[in-house]
Amino acid sequence: MAKNLVIVGGGAGGGSAAAEAKRNDPSLNVTMLEQGKFVAFAA
């Protein structure tokens, strides 16, 4: 059974946490929630 992770906040910290979680467990289902119009991203 797959595990789920919900990250509240789409800023740099939320993105870093999601990436690190997926690196540690590729089968993890990650959902990011952001209230604002945009989420942070890097090129």
PDB file as gemmi writes it, atoms N, CA and C in Angstrom:
CRYST1    1.000    1.000    1.000  90.00  90.00  90.00 P 1                      
ATOM      1  N   MET A   1       0.849  -1.174   0.000  1.00  0.00           N  
ATOM      2  CA  MET A   1       0.000   0.000   0.000  1.00  0.00           C  
ATOM      3  C   MET A   1       0.894   1.237   0.000  1.00  0.00           C  
ATOM      4  N   ALA A   2       0.620   2.169  -0.889  1.00  0.00           N  
ATOM      5  CA  ALA A   2       1.419   3.386  -1.015  1.00  0.00           C  
ATOM      6  C   ALA A   2       1.126   4.349   0.133  1.00  0.00           C  
ATOM      7  N   LYS A   3       2.154   5.075   0.527  1.00  0.00           N  
ATOM      8  CA  LYS A   3       2.000   6.086   1.569  1.00  0.00           C  
ATOM      9  C   LYS A   3       1.678   7.426   0.916  1.00  0.00           C  
ATOM     10  N   ASN A   4       1.004   8.288   1.656  1.00  0.00           N  
ATOM     11  CA  ASN A   4       0.644   9.615   1.182  1.00  0.00           C  
ATOM     12  C   ASN A   4       1.322  10.667   2.038  1.00  0.00           C  
ATOM     13  N   LEU A   5       1.744  11.749   1.400  1.00  0.00           N  
ATOM     14  CA  LEU A   5       2.338  12.890   2.094  1.00  0.00           C  
ATOM     15  C   LEU A   5       1.658  14.139   1.576  1.00  0.00           C  
ATOM     16  N   VAL A   6       1.136  14.967   2.477  1.00  0.00           N  
ATOM     17  CA  VAL A   6       0.530  16.239   2.102  1.00  0.00           C  
ATOM     18  C   VAL A   6       1.418  17.350   2.638  1.00  0.00           C  
ATOM     19  N   ILE A   7       1.833  18.246   1.744  1.00  0.00           N  
ATOM     20  CA  ILE A   7       2.673  19.381   2.119  1.00  0.00           C  
ATOM     21  C   ILE A   7       1.828  20.634   1.963  1.00  0.00           C  
ATOM     22  N   VAL A   8       1.724  21.398   3.045  1.00  0.00           N  
ATOM     23  CA  VAL A   8       0.959  22.638   3.032  1.00  0.00           C  
ATOM     24  C   VAL A   8       1.936  23.774   2.798  1.00  0.00           C  
ATOM     25  N   GLY A   9       1.802  24.419   1.652  1.00  0.00           N  
ATOM     26  CA  GLY A   9       2.682  25.528   1.288  1.00  0.00           C  
ATOM     27  C   GLY A   9       3.497  25.183   0.059  1.00  0.00           C  
ATOM     28  N   GLY A  10       3.415  26.038  -0.944  1.00  0.00           N  
ATOM     29  CA  GLY A  10       4.106  25.780  -2.202  1.00  0.00           C  
ATOM     30  C   GLY A  10       5.345  26.626  -2.373  1.00  0.00           C  
ATOM     31  N   GLY A  11       5.911  27.106  -1.283  1.00  0.00           N  
ATOM     32  CA  GLY A  11       7.137  27.896  -1.362  1.00  0.00           C  
ATOM     33  C   GLY A  11       8.351  27.008  -1.566  1.00  0.00           C  
ATOM     34  N   ALA A  12       9.518  27.605  -1.432  1.00  0.00           N  
ATOM     35  CA  ALA A  12      10.760  26.870  -1.643  1.00  0.00           C  
ATOM     36  C   ALA A  12      10.899  25.707  -0.665  1.00  0.00           C  
ATOM     37  N   GLY A  13      10.497  25.900   0.568  1.00  0.00           N  
ATOM     38  CA  GLY A  13      10.591  24.836   1.567  1.00  0.00           C  
ATOM     39  C   GLY A  13       9.682  23.668   1.247  1.00  0.00           C  
ATOM     40  N   GLY A  14       8.482  23.949   0.763  1.00  0.00           N  
ATOM     41  CA  GLY A  14       7.555  22.889   0.395  1.00  0.00           C  
ATOM     42  C   GLY A  14       8.066  22.064  -0.775  1.00  0.00           C  
ATOM     43  N   GLY A  15       8.610  22.747  -1.768  1.00  0.00           N  
ATOM     44  CA  GLY A  15       9.166  22.048  -2.928  1.00  0.00           C  
ATOM     45  C   GLY A  15      10.367  21.206  -2.564  1.00  0.00           C  
ATOM     46  N   SER A  16      11.220  21.734  -1.708  1.00  0.00           N  
ATOM     47  CA  SER A  16      12.394  20.978  -1.256  1.00  0.00           C  
ATOM     48  C   SER A  16      11.975  19.747  -0.465  1.00  0.00           C  
ATOM     49  N   ALA A  17      10.980  19.906   0.387  1.00  0.00           N  
ATOM     50  CA  ALA A  17      10.494  18.775   1.177  1.00  0.00           C  
ATOM     51  C   ALA A  17       9.899  17.694   0.276  1.00  0.00           C  
ATOM     52  N   ALA A  18       9.148  18.102  -0.751  1.00  0.00           N  
ATOM     53  CA  ALA A  18       8.550  17.134  -1.672  1.00  0.00           C  
ATOM     54  C   ALA A  18       9.625  16.384  -2.447  1.00  0.00           C  
ATOM     55  N   ALA A  19      10.627  17.109  -2.930  1.00  0.00           N  
ATOM     56  CA  ALA A  19      11.703  16.471  -3.696  1.00  0.00           C  
ATOM     57  C   ALA A  19      12.489  15.494  -2.831  1.00  0.00           C  
ATOM     58  N   GLU A  20      12.812  15.884  -1.617  1.00  0.00           N  
ATOM     59  CA  GLU A  20      13.572  15.013  -0.719  1.00  0.00           C  
ATOM     60  C   GLU A  20      12.762  13.778  -0.355  1.00  0.00           C  
ATOM     61  N   ALA A  21      11.465  13.949  -0.110  1.00  0.00           N  
ATOM     62  CA  ALA A  21      10.606  12.811   0.224  1.00  0.00           C  
ATOM     63  C   ALA A  21      10.553  11.813  -0.932  1.00  0.00           C  
ATOM     64  N   LYS A  22      10.433  12.314  -2.173  1.00  0.00           N  
ATOM     65  CA  LYS A  22      10.386  11.424  -3.336  1.00  0.00           C  
ATOM     66  C   LYS A  22      11.725  10.738  -3.580  1.00  0.00           C  
ATOM     67  N   ARG A  23      12.842  11.423  -3.287  1.00  0.00           N  
ATOM     68  CA  ARG A  23      14.152  10.788  -3.421  1.00  0.00           C  
ATOM     69  C   ARG A  23      14.288   9.637  -2.428  1.00  0.00           C  
ATOM     70  N   ASN A  24      13.784   9.826  -1.219  1.00  0.00           N  
ATOM     71  CA  ASN A  24      13.890   8.804  -0.184  1.00  0.00           C  
ATOM     72  C   ASN A  24      12.915   7.647  -0.397  1.00  0.00           C  
ATOM     73  N   ASP A  25      11.753   7.916  -0.977  1.00  0.00           N  
ATOM     74  CA  ASP A  25      10.741   6.882  -1.205  1.00  0.00           C  
ATOM     75  C   ASP A  25       9.999   7.184  -2.505  1.00  0.00           C  
ATOM     76  N   PRO A  26      10.500   6.657  -3.642  1.00  0.00           N  
ATOM     77  CA  PRO A  26       9.886   6.961  -4.936  1.00  0.00           C  
ATOM     78  C   PRO A  26       8.419   6.528  -5.078  1.00  0.00           C  
ATOM     79  N   SER A  27       7.959   5.602  -4.260  1.00  0.00           N  
ATOM     80  CA  SER A  27       6.569   5.162  -4.361  1.00  0.00           C  
ATOM     81  C   SER A  27       5.608   6.063  -3.586  1.00  0.00           C  
ATOM     82  N   LEU A  28       6.122   7.061  -2.903  1.00  0.00           N  
ATOM     83  CA  LEU A  28       5.327   7.970  -2.079  1.00  0.00           C  
ATOM     84  C   LEU A  28       4.426   8.842  -2.951  1.00  0.00           C  
ATOM     85  N   ASN A  29       3.173   9.010  -2.538  1.00  0.00           N  
ATOM     86  CA  ASN A  29       2.249   9.932  -3.206  1.00  0.00           C  
ATOM     87  C   ASN A  29       2.350  11.280  -2.507  1.00  0.00           C  
ATOM     88  N   VAL A  30       2.803  12.302  -3.228  1.00  0.00           N  
ATOM     89  CA  VAL A  30       3.004  13.630  -2.648  1.00  0.00           C  
ATOM     90  C   VAL A  30       1.972  14.593  -3.223  1.00  0.00           C  
ATOM     91  N   THR A  31       1.298  15.323  -2.327  1.00  0.00           N  
ATOM     92  CA  THR A  31       0.352  16.361  -2.717  1.00  0.00           C  
ATOM     93  C   THR A  31       0.779  17.652  -2.045  1.00  0.00           C  
ATOM     94  N   MET A  32       0.930  18.724  -2.853  1.00  0.00           N  
ATOM     95  CA  MET A  32       1.273  20.041  -2.312  1.00  0.00           C  
ATOM     96  C   MET A  32       0.051  20.940  -2.403  1.00  0.00           C  
ATOM     97  N   LEU A  33      -0.247  21.631  -1.317  1.00  0.00           N  
ATOM     98  CA  LEU A  33      -1.370  22.561  -1.273  1.00  0.00           C  
ATOM     99  C   LEU A  33      -0.829  23.976  -1.154  1.00  0.00           C  
ATOM    100  N   GLU A  34      -1.334  24.878  -2.005  1.00  0.00           N  
ATOM    101  CA  GLU A  34      -0.912  26.281  -1.976  1.00  0.00           C  
ATOM    102  C   GLU A  34      -2.143  27.150  -2.146  1.00  0.00           C  
ATOM    103  N   GLN A  35      -2.319  28.099  -1.255  1.00  0.00           N  
ATOM    104  CA  GLN A  35      -3.503  28.958  -1.304  1.00  0.00           C  
ATOM    105  C   GLN A  35      -3.356  30.072  -2.337  1.00  0.00           C  
ATOM    106  N   GLY A  36      -2.125  30.513  -2.554  1.00  0.00           N  
ATOM    107  CA  GLY A  36      -1.901  31.630  -3.464  1.00  0.00           C  
ATOM    108  C   GLY A  36      -2.047  31.248  -4.928  1.00  0.00           C  
ATOM    109  N   LYS A  37      -1.812  32.217  -5.776  1.00  0.00           N  
ATOM    110  CA  LYS A  37      -1.959  32.044  -7.205  1.00  0.00           C  
ATOM    111  C   LYS A  37      -0.795  31.272  -7.829  1.00  0.00           C  
ATOM    112  N   PHE A  38       0.394  31.405  -7.253  1.00  0.00           N  
ATOM    113  CA  PHE A  38       1.601  30.809  -7.829  1.00  0.00           C  
ATOM    114  C   PHE A  38       2.340  29.949  -6.814  1.00  0.00           C  
ATOM    115  N   VAL A  39       3.051  28.944  -7.305  1.00  0.00           N  
ATOM    116  CA  VAL A  39       3.950  28.156  -6.465  1.00  0.00           C  
ATOM    117  C   VAL A  39       5.376  28.487  -6.882  1.00  0.00           C  
ATOM    118  N   ALA A  40       6.314  28.325  -5.969  1.00  0.00           N  
ATOM    119  CA  ALA A  40       7.708  28.601  -6.272  1.00  0.00           C  
ATOM    120  C   ALA A  40       8.254  27.526  -7.208  1.00  0.00           C  
ATOM    121  N   PHE A  41       9.165  27.900  -8.074  1.00  0.00           N  
ATOM    122  CA  PHE A  41       9.822  26.939  -8.952  1.00  0.00           C  
ATOM    123  C   PHE A  41      11.217  27.442  -9.274  1.00  0.00           C  
ATOM    124  N   ALA A  42      12.063  26.519  -9.677  1.00  0.00           N  
ATOM    125  CA  ALA A  42      13.415  26.868 -10.074  1.00  0.00           C  
ATOM    126  C   ALA A  42      13.660  26.334 -11.482  1.00  0.00           C  
ATOM    127  N   ALA A  43      14.487  27.039 -12.209  1.00  0.00           N  
ATOM    128  CA  ALA A  43      14.764  26.635 -13.587  1.00  0.00           C  
ATOM    129  C   ALA A  43      15.623  25.393 -13.630  1.00  0.00           C  
TER     130      ALA A  43                                                      
END                                                                             
